C-alpha cells in the first residue's frame, strides 16, 4: 500500500512538473513562423556580406609596379635589356654580408660612364622600398643595409653605360 501511495505521489509530481514547464515555455518563447525565420536568415546573410565587403575594401594592396600596364606592353624591351646584361663578359655581381650590400660592376667598363638607379624592393611592403643613384668608386657601390627591416629583399639595378641600358636583379634575406 505504501508503495502505491508513493507511486501515485511521484506520478502527480511528474505531471505538475511537466505542466509547469510547458506553461513557462509557452509564455517565454513565442513561436515564429517559417517565413519570419527565412527573412531573419536572409538579413543575417546580407549583413555578413556587407561586413566582408567593407573589410576587404579597406585592405591595403601593394602593387609590384604602379604602372604595370605600361610595363606589360614594354616587356619585350625588358627581356632584351636583361639579355644584354647577361652577355657582358663579366656580369654585375652582388655581395651581401649582413651589414652591407656591395654591387660590383664589370671592370671592362669605364668607371665614369655608368649611371642609373638601385632599388631595394620589399615585396611585402612597398612603403619600405628605397632608391639609390648609381655612384661607382673603383667599380663598386656599397650600401648599408643595417637599418633595413628584417626579411626578404630584392635589389633591382637599372643602369646605363654608353647609351646602352642594362638590368640586373638579385635577392637577399636580412636575418
Secondary structure, 3 states (H helix, E strand, C coil): CHHHHHHHHHHHHHHHHHHHHHHHHHHHCCCCCHHHHHHHHHHHHHHHHHHHHHHHHCCCCCCCCCCHHHHHHCHHHHHHHHHHHHCCCCCCEEEECCCEEEEECCCCCCHHHEEEEEEEECCCCHHHCEEEECCCECCEEEEECCCCCCEEEEEEEEEEECCEEEEEEEEEEEC
